């Protein structure tokens, strides 16, 4: 018998709390979720994904309270972009909390975070009780997964099945401090620059 979506989320949250890596749907592609406060869990994610350890991993949250746990401050500019585009596929750079391991950010002083709009990803954040990682669920350099059947990674602790996701660009990555678009994605440049 197939587990209900609530059971899948509960099992995935328990796996994350145990330091494991899970797969779940986001508003763009399937992502890999791990505990960002656990260095060993983040290292496990890098190993599963075969990702360059100097390449930072972004986080998703469900709400501003979870955001404040992983960043040192939210500037007025960042708050303005958040009011306009969150929840949604805008990932923004913030000064990172000192509680996060260096491996998560490749030693950089910033962390990339977005308030996800996908209901299952949000539910998973709520069940875990804090931010989780959100790196695409594929080996580095390979195509992103739009359904669980596309995920070929080994060593995963649990999965959350959100069905086949619609074709979508990745989240836009943006630095509100410098108004620099680091990766143009689902939110176009024009929409961001309108807020200037």
C-alpha positions, 0 to 999 in steps of 0.5 A, a space after each residue: 500500500 502506498 504511503 499517504 503524502 502526510 506519511 511521506 512528509 513525516 518519514 522524510 522529516 524524521 530522516 532529515 532529523 537523523 542526518 539523512 538526505 531526502 528527495 522532495 518536490 519544489 516549485 521548479 524541480 525535485 530537490 535534495 533535503 538535508 539538515 543545514 545545521 549538521 555538517 555531516 548531513 551536508 557532507 552526505 548531500 555533497 557525496 550523494 550528488 557528487 558535488 564540488 564542495 566549493 559550490 554552495 547549497 541553497 536553503 528553503 524556508 517556510 516563513 520569516 521565522 525560519 529565515 531569521 534562524 539561518 541569516 544574520 540580518 534582512 536588509 530593507 532591500 531584501 525585505 522589499 524583494 521578499 514582500 513582492 516575490 515570496 513565497 516563490 522562485 526567488 533565491 536571495 543572498 543574505 549574510 549567513 548565520 554563524 550556526 551554519 557549517 562552513 561546508 554549506 556555503 563553501 566558506 563564503 559569508 553568505 547563504 542563498 535562501 528562498 521561501 518556497 511556494 510549493 505546498 509539500 516543500 513548505 509542509 516538509 520545512 514545517 515538519 522538520 521545524 527549520 530550513 532545509 537544503 534545496 539542491 536539485 536531485 541529480 548528480 552534478 552536471 546531469 539533468 534536473 529531476 521533474 519526477 521521482 522516476 528521474 532520480 537515480 541517486 543512491 543513499 537517500 533516506 526517504 522520498 516525497 512524491 509530488 508527481 510530475 512537475 511542470 516544465 519550469 526554469 530554476 529559481 532566480 538567484 539574486 543579491 539584493 545588496 548589489 542588485 545583481 542577478 547571479 542566475 536568471 530563472 523563473 523570475 525574469 530580470 525585468 520583474 526584479 528591476 521594476 522594484 528599483 
